[in-house]
């Protein structure tokens, strides 16, 4: 069977690094992106034959174009894109400045879309392919202190769902991967903390940010098992559009769905009767 070609962003550590190990270990080609030339040698040491490192900044279209040219020249195909590059900005919405909000969305949303636009021409030509968007449980449920990050992941969730509907009939499969807490650098050096100076947020945003910091390095989620799950989903004939990872993510989604249903039902008497009546529609022609 022909080796599949993977493009995995954000391979300096965490999910990306573990996925490169698993993909190459399975005999596929892993093109992993890093932020500097110095990191390429370290990445390629995982497997000098099957792992290729490339420098990429998802905020810079010129680097994305260079990666596209590299893949075309070296392989002429692309079978799996993993949109893993991203980070979290934490802090109350009121106190997150404009530049940081722009950067959060540019990396977590627009950067991922840029990568999809790189992958789709290859996959349309092949009439096959998988796109995995690493979103988060925070893309399905808002939490205090992570509102701007929530917004970026909610956006990527919606884009992923829409793309899945747009491309299913041509053989391109899109899955939003929704991790809960995993033992990566997400809450540590990879995060940006915007400390609150407003006391009213002590019991909401600040409290949750403190909890996130405290658990960093001790999360229940195993990045290796997560990467194995990501690999497995690309082998399925009909993969899901949503794949929560870990017990906490599954538990939180179950609670969220129940709360959402109950809230909609409770206020149905306010929101539902806002259509024109049949009599009004008949008069309007």
N, C-alpha and C positions, 0 to 999 in steps of 0.2 A: 504494500500500500504506500502511496506517495506521502512523503512527510508533509504535514501541515505547517504552514508558516503563521506564526503568531506575532503580533505587535502588542507589547505590554508597556504601558506608560508608568512612570514612577517606580523604577526598579532599584533605587538606592537602598531601600530597606522595606520591611513590612510585607504586605500582601504581594507586591510586585516582585520582590526578591525571591520569596518562597515559590511563587508561580513559575518564575524562570527555571528554578531547580526542578520542579515537577514536570514542566513541559519538555525540557531537554531530557530528563530522565525517562520519559515515555517515548523518546525518539523523534519528537517534533523539533522544528526550528523555532527558537525564541529570539526575537529581536526585542531587546529591552532598552528602554530609554532612561538616560541619566542626565544630570544637569551639567557635567563637566567632562572634559577629555580625560582627566585623571581617574575618573570612576570607571571608564570603559574596561581597562585592563583587569580590574578587580572583578567586574561582572563576568567578563569572558572567561575568567579562570574557573568558573563553574563547569563549563564544558567548552573546550577550545574549538570544537567542531560545530556544535549545534547552537551555541549562544553567540549572538552578535550584539554589541553595544553601540548605541548611537546617542549623540547629544541632541536633546530636544527641550524646548521651552514652549509649553502649550499656549503661551501668550504671544509668541512670535511666529507669524505665519511663514516667514522665510525658513525657519528651522523645520517646520512641518513639511514644507515643499521639498526640502533636502532629504528628509526621511522617505517621502513618497518616491523620489527619484532613486534612492538607494534600494528600496524594496523592488521597484520595477526592474532595475538593472540586475540585481542579484538573484531575484526569484521569479519575477514576472507574475506573482500571484500573492494574495493575502487571504488567509482563511479565518483568522480570529483576531479581532481587536479587543483589547481589554483597557477600558478607560479607567485607570487606577489613579493617575496623578491627581492630587487635590490636597486640600488642607482645611482645617477648621479655624474660623475666627470666633472667639467667645467674648461675650460682653453684652450688657443691656443694649437693646436696639437704640434707645435714645442717645447713648453715649458712643456708638460706633460711628466713626467719622466717614465722610463721603468717599475718600480715597480707599479706605479699607473695604467698604462695601463694594466699590467698583472692582477691586482686586479679587475679592472673594468670588464674585460672579464671573469674572473673566477667567479665572482658573477653573473653578468647579463646574461652570455651565458652558460658557462660550469656548473654552479650551477643549472640552469634550465634544462639542459640536464640530469644531475644526477637525478633530481627529476622525469623527464619523464621516465627514466630507472627504477626508483622505481615503478612508477604507471603502466607501460605497462604490466608487467606479470599478475597483478590482472585483468586488463581490457581485455587482450587477453583471459584469462581463462573464463571471464564472457561474452566475445564477446559484450561488451558494455562499455561506459564510455565517459566522456568529459574531455578534457584538455584545460584550458584557460591559455594562455601566456600573461601576462600584458607587452606589448611592449610599444609603444608610437607613437605619431605622428612623433617623432624624429627617428622612425624606418622606416619612409617612405620619409623623407625629411631632408637633411643635413642643419645645421645651424651653423653660426660662433660661436666659443666659446664652442661648445659642441660636437666637432668632434669625440672624443674617445667614448663618450656616444652614439652618433649617430651610430658609428660602431658596438657597442655591440647590440643595438636594431635592426639595419639592419640585423645582423647575426641571432638574435632570430626570426625575421620575416621569413627569408628564411628557417630556421630549422622547424618552425611551419608549413609553407606551405608544405614542403616536408613530414613531419610526417602526415599531413592531407591526403596526397595522398597515403602514405604507409598503413594507417590504416582504411581508409574509408570503405573498403569492409568487415572488420571484426567488424564493429559497433562502432569504436572509433572515436569520433568527436573532431577535434582540431580547436580552434578559437584563433586568435591573437586579443587581446583587445588593441585598440590604443587610449589612452586618450590624449586630449589636456591639457590645464592648468586647474588643479583642486586644490581645497583648502586643500592640504595635506602638509606634511613636506618636500616634494621632493626638493623644492628650498631653504629650510631653513636648519635645523640642519641635515637633511639626506644627503645633498649635500657636495661634496668636491670641494672647489674653489682653482684653481691653478692660482694665480694672475699673470698677464703678466707684464713683465718689458721691453718689446719691444714696443717702441712707434708706430711702424708701424701697430700694431694690435689695436690701440685705436679706430679706426673707424669701426672695424669689431668684433673681438672676445670680446674685453673689453666692447664695447658698448652694445652688446647683453647680456653679463653677468650682466651688470648693470641693464638692463631692466628686466631680470629674477629676480634679487634680489628685485627690486622695487615692483614687482607685488606679491611677496610671501606673502601669507596670505590674499590676496584680489582677488584671481583668481575667474573666473566666474563659474567654474565647481563645482558641489555639489557631494561630495564623496558618500553620501547616495544614490542619484539617480544613480550614476555610479554602485554601488554595486547591486542595484536592477536590472539594465540592465544586469549585469553579471549573476545574478541568472536566469533571464528570458531566456537568450540565451541557458542555459543548459536544458530548458524545450522544446525547439524546436525540431521538428523531423528532420529538415535539417538546422542546424545552419550555419551561414556564416563562412568562413575562416578568414575574416577580419571584425572587428566591431569597427569603430571609435566612440569615445565617446565625445559628446559635440559639440556645434556650431563651435568653432574655429578649431577643428580637421577636421570637414566636409568641412569647407571653405578652409583650407590649402590644403587638399587632392585634392579638385576640381582645385585649382590653379596649384598645382604640376602636375596633370595629363595633364592639358592643356599645361603647359610649356614644359613638356616632349614630348608630341606629336608634338608641333611646332618645337622643337629643332631637333628631329629625322627627320622630313620632310625637314627642312632647309638644313641639311647636308647629306641628302640621297645620293646625287651625289658623295660624298666622300666615304661613308661607304658601300653602297650597292654593287657597281660593283667590289667586291673583290673575287667572286667565279670563279672557272674555267668556261670557256664558254662551250657550248654544243659541239662545234667543238673540243676543247681541251680534253674534257672528252672522246669523241669517239676515239680520237687518243691514249689516254692512256689505252683504253680497260677497 
